[in-house]
Amino acid sequence: MGATDPSDSTVLPEQDEPRPSGARERSPIRISAIAQLPTRFGDFRVVSFHGHPEAKEPAALVRGEVAGESGVPVRIHSECLTGDVFGSLRCDCREQLELALTKLGEMERGILLYLRQEGRGIGFENKIKAYRLQEMGLDTIEANEALGFRPDERDYEVAARMLDALEVRSIQLLSNNPDKIASLRHHGITVEGRLPLTVRPNRYNARYLETKRVKAGHLLEPSWPIVREQVDCLTCPPKDEATEPARAGRRK
């Protein structure tokens, strides 16, 4: 399953995060349906939920038995239509989603929670407006603020209540975002550790990822080699400069 990241116990000491009394007992979300879902990443069960006014039909992919288990690997992924569906190169969302599913598909148990929080919670229309501001020179955080939003409008209470409904005792979070860990702990979830989920930048999202690292505090490497484009096939070698001369020779 991989080792947890010990830095989180220093960056986000669990005892510093208040836990609302009775939060685990007041779950406003319940499971409404479960079905088998074979995928190219492995066999999962897909779960729908009902009951929370802000949930907007979240989904979970569950691998193995998770009820009553501790240290369950969990990825919380916020919806990104442009990346997840259209394959946008402006972000790393699709690559993170597919990498998380690949990792979970190799594990005995794990969960992916898919939240409907488009554009870091500002919605699709405002996300496209923010894109336009980025084309004018602003970074992702500056663009959100120019539209009157906080840098990140997402909230993870829904994710916490989904984990309650799935009867998970504690988790290991696949994430690079310390704020996500803090939010889950605030909502009563025991986060035992962090499993890094790092993808290589391309020339379109390099500034986006650097803004995540520098301004949002994401736990990312400062100097990654940039690939020409995102690799859709996760088992294929990256398309980098080292392989180009050989390919050019074969074309001749």
C-alpha positions in Angstrom: 0.0 0.0 0.0 2.9 2.3 0.5 4.2 4.2 3.4 2.5 7.2 4.8 4.1 10.6 4.7 5.5 11.4 8.2 5.6 15.1 7.4 1.9 15.4 7.9 2.2 14.8 11.6 4.4 17.9 11.7 2.6 20.1 9.2 -0.9 19.2 10.5 -0.9 17.9 14.0 -4.1 16.1 14.5 -4.6 17.4 18.1 -4.7 20.9 16.7 -7.8 20.3 14.6 -11.0 20.7 16.6 -13.6 17.9 16.1 -17.2 18.9 16.4 -18.8 16.8 19.2 -21.1 14.2 17.8 -20.1 14.9 14.2 -19.8 11.2 13.4 -23.3 10.5 14.7 -25.1 13.3 12.8 -24.5 12.1 9.2 -27.0 13.8 6.9 -26.0 11.5 4.0 -27.1 8.0 3.4 -26.2 5.4 0.8 -29.1 5.1 -1.8 -27.8 2.5 -4.2 -24.7 0.2 -4.9 -23.8 -1.6 -8.1 -20.8 -3.4 -9.4 -18.6 -1.4 -11.7 -15.7 -3.1 -13.6 -13.3 -0.4 -15.0 -10.1 -0.4 -16.9 -8.5 0.4 -13.5 -9.9 -2.6 -11.7 -13.2 -3.8 -10.3 -15.1 -1.4 -8.0 -18.5 -0.9 -6.5 -20.1 2.4 -7.5 -22.1 4.0 -4.7 -24.7 6.8 -4.9 -25.8 8.9 -1.9 -28.8 10.9 -0.9 -29.8 13.4 1.8 -27.4 16.3 2.0 -28.7 19.6 0.4 -25.2 20.6 -0.7 -24.1 17.3 -2.0 -25.2 17.6 -5.7 -25.2 13.8 -6.3 -21.6 12.8 -5.2 -20.4 9.4 -6.1 -18.0 6.8 -4.6 -16.0 4.0 -6.1 -15.2 1.4 -3.5 -12.7 -1.4 -3.8 -12.8 -4.3 -1.4 -14.4 -4.2 2.1 -14.1 -0.9 3.9 -16.8 -0.9 6.5 -15.2 -0.9 10.0 -11.7 -0.7 8.6 -8.9 1.6 9.6 -6.2 3.3 7.4 -8.3 2.9 4.3 -6.7 4.6 1.3 -9.0 7.4 0.1 -8.8 9.9 -2.8 -11.2 12.8 -2.7 -11.5 14.2 -6.2 -13.5 17.4 -7.1 -15.3 17.5 -10.4 -13.4 19.0 -13.4 -15.4 18.8 -16.6 -12.6 20.4 -18.7 -9.9 18.0 -17.4 -11.8 14.8 -16.4 -13.9 14.7 -19.5 -12.4 17.0 -22.2 -8.8 16.1 -21.4 -7.7 19.7 -20.7 -3.9 20.3 -20.4 -4.5 23.4 -18.3 -4.7 21.4 -15.0 -3.6 18.0 -13.6 -7.1 16.9 -12.7 -7.6 14.0 -15.2 -4.1 12.7 -14.5 -4.6 12.8 -10.8 -8.0 11.0 -11.2 -6.6 8.3 -13.3 -3.4 7.9 -11.2 -5.5 7.6 -8.1 -7.8 4.9 -9.7 -4.8 3.0 -10.9 -3.3 3.0 -7.4 -6.6 2.0 -5.8 -7.1 -0.7 -8.4 -3.9 -2.3 -7.2 -4.9 -2.3 -3.6 -6.9 -4.7 -1.5 -9.3 -1.9 -0.4 -9.7 1.8 -1.1 -12.2 4.5 -1.9 -12.5 7.3 -4.5 -15.0 10.0 -3.6 -16.1 12.2 -6.5 -17.5 15.6 -5.4 -19.4 18.0 -7.6 -17.2 21.0 -6.8 -16.4 22.3 -10.2 -13.7 25.0 -10.5 -12.6 24.7 -6.8 -16.2 25.3 -5.9 -17.0 28.4 -8.0 -18.9 26.5 -10.7 -18.3 25.9 -14.4 -19.3 29.4 -15.7 -17.1 31.2 -13.3 -14.3 28.7 -13.9 -14.3 29.7 -17.6 -14.3 33.4 -16.6 -11.3 32.6 -14.5 -9.6 30.9 -17.4 -10.0 34.1 -19.4 -8.4 36.1 -16.7 -5.5 33.7 -16.6 -5.0 34.3 -20.3 -4.7 37.9 -19.4 -1.9 37.2 -17.0 -3.4 36.3 -13.6 -2.6 33.1 -11.9 -5.4 30.7 -10.7 -5.6 32.3 -7.2 -5.6 35.9 -8.5 -8.3 35.0 -11.1 -10.6 33.6 -8.4 -10.1 36.6 -6.2 -10.7 39.0 -9.1 -14.1 37.3 -9.5 -14.9 37.9 -5.8 -14.2 34.4 -4.6 -11.7 32.9 -2.1 -8.7 31.1 -3.6 -10.5 27.8 -2.9 -14.3 27.6 -2.2 -14.4 23.9 -1.7 -15.6 22.2 1.5 -15.2 18.6 2.5 -18.1 18.1 4.9 -19.9 16.1 2.2 -16.8 13.9 1.8 -16.7 13.4 5.6 -20.3 12.4 5.8 -19.8 10.0 2.8 -17.1 8.3 4.8 -19.4 8.1 7.7 -22.0 6.4 5.6 -19.4 3.9 4.3 -18.6 3.2 8.0 -14.9 3.8 7.6 -13.0 4.2 10.9 -9.9 6.0 9.6 -8.2 6.8 6.3 -5.0 7.5 4.6 -5.5 10.3 2.1 -4.2 10.3 -1.4 -3.5 14.0 -1.7 -0.9 16.8 -1.9 -3.2 19.3 -0.2 -2.7 19.9 3.5 -5.9 22.0 3.7 -7.9 18.9 2.6 -6.5 16.9 5.5 -7.3 19.8 7.9 -10.9 20.1 6.7 -11.5 16.3 7.0 -10.1 16.3 10.5 -12.3 19.4 11.4 -15.3 17.4 10.2 -14.5 14.5 12.5 -12.5 12.1 10.2 -9.4 10.4 11.5 -6.6 10.9 8.9 -3.8 8.6 9.8 -1.4 9.8 7.0 -0.9 11.0 3.5 -0.1 9.1 0.3 1.4 11.5 -2.2 -0.2 11.8 -5.6 2.2 13.5 -7.9 2.0 13.9 -11.7 4.5 15.6 -14.0 3.6 19.0 -15.4 3.3 19.9 -19.0 4.0 23.3 -20.6 0.3 24.3 -20.2 -0.1 23.6 -16.5 3.4 24.2 -15.2 2.4 27.7 -13.8 -0.8 26.3 -12.4 1.1 23.6 -10.4 3.7 26.1 -9.3 0.9 28.3 -8.0 -0.5 25.3 -6.1 2.9 24.8 -4.5 3.9 28.3 -3.7 0.6 30.0 -2.9 -1.7 27.2 -1.8 0.9 25.2 0.1 0.5 21.9 -1.8 3.3 19.4 -1.1 4.9 19.3 -4.5 8.4 19.2 -5.8 9.7 22.6 -6.7 11.5 21.7 -10.0 9.9 19.0 -12.0 10.9 18.1 -15.6 8.2 19.3 -17.9 6.7 16.9 -20.4 5.4 18.0 -23.8 1.8 16.8 -23.0 -0.1 14.7 -20.6 0.3 11.0 -21.1 -3.1 9.4 -21.5 -1.8 5.9 -21.3 -0.5 5.6 -17.7 1.6 2.6 -18.5 3.3 4.2 -21.5 6.8 5.9 -21.1 6.6 9.7 -20.8 7.2 11.7 -24.0 10.3 13.6 -23.1 13.3 15.0 -24.9 15.4 11.9 -24.3 13.3 9.8 -26.6 12.9 12.3 -29.4 16.2 11.7 -31.2 15.6 7.9 -31.4 12.1 8.5 -32.8 13.4 11.0 -35.3 16.0 8.4 -36.4 13.4 5.8 -36.9 11.2 8.2 -39.0 14.2 8.7 -41.4 
